[in-house]
């Protein structure tokens, strides 16, 4: 049962609340989602860095 008198816990990311925690299962699920999101962001950043390197190399050959 949800205790409405208890202030809910929040998970923060970059100083912004990203999730409200209602139980221990929520902690586990949300942390897993945040890890997956971070992996995606890291992959996207790596791809952008790769694109920039390729563009830089292409500019040097033009």
C-alpha positions, 0 to 999 in steps of 0.5 A: 500500500502506498503511504501518502504521508511519506514524501516520495524519493526522487532520482536526480540526473544532471541536477534535475529530478528524473523519477519518483520512487515508490518502492524498491522495485522502482529503484532497480527498474529506474536505475537500469533504464538510466544506465541504458539511457546513458549507454545510448547517449555515450554511443550517440556521442561517439558516433558524432565524434566519429562523424566530425573526424570523418568530415575533418579528414574529408576537408583536408583532402578537398 
